[in-house]
């Protein structure tokens, strides 16, 4: 039986990017379908109030990135937090990326806020701490594409740091075999990041923009993170881990 992954899309792409890239849900489908473990995906845009039917159950719920602040007071964010807390209390597996990473940390007792370090853009390298059984292939360092001005500044008490850097100390974490989150974007590709940098140029400032563009010569390991995520979801299930 293939894994069933529910993708909770928390944004709508900017008009100049929408036609080519469609949405974060679609980006994740394109990334995860390439992994060795078979899976089926269903995308729900929760920003627009779209949720899975109550009777539907999935092997994992993945919360995407967003332009919104995880600590914001938008009604749709409050609804999403209620939904995720119910899933967590039900024992369901939860995956978070960028906004999702921050929202789940906040929901489960940590803290997310505007980062004093400012914008993180381009590619970024992290030190990897520990090697859980699902983290294969194992790495000592991880490079991902990023775009964020908020960070998790305090983790939930029961969370374990998985990746960190001086710029982003809580770049990835997990909680037992139930929650796995990354600040970076495994679903991003260099062309999308480059186009996003152009959109954000005035917001991030010329120096950060130039640094971000210059960093795009580095390879990124989003596919490796996708493989970790799928193995994380599959653990304790009767499937053969690749």
RAUR-V329727 format. One record per helix or strand of 3 or more residues. SS is the DSSP state (hx for helix, st for strand). FROM is the first residue (numbers start at 1). TO is the last residue. If there is no record, write none. Layout:
BEGIN
ss={SS/SS}
from={FROM/FROM}
to={TO/TO}
END
This chain:
BEGIN
ss={st/hx/hx/st/hx/st/hx/st/hx/st/st/st/st/st/st/st/hx/hx/hx}
from={3/15/24/39/46/60/75/94/99/111/120/141/150/160/172/179/190/206/222}
to={9/21/32/45/48/63/89/97/107/114/128/148/154/164/175/182/204/215/234}
END
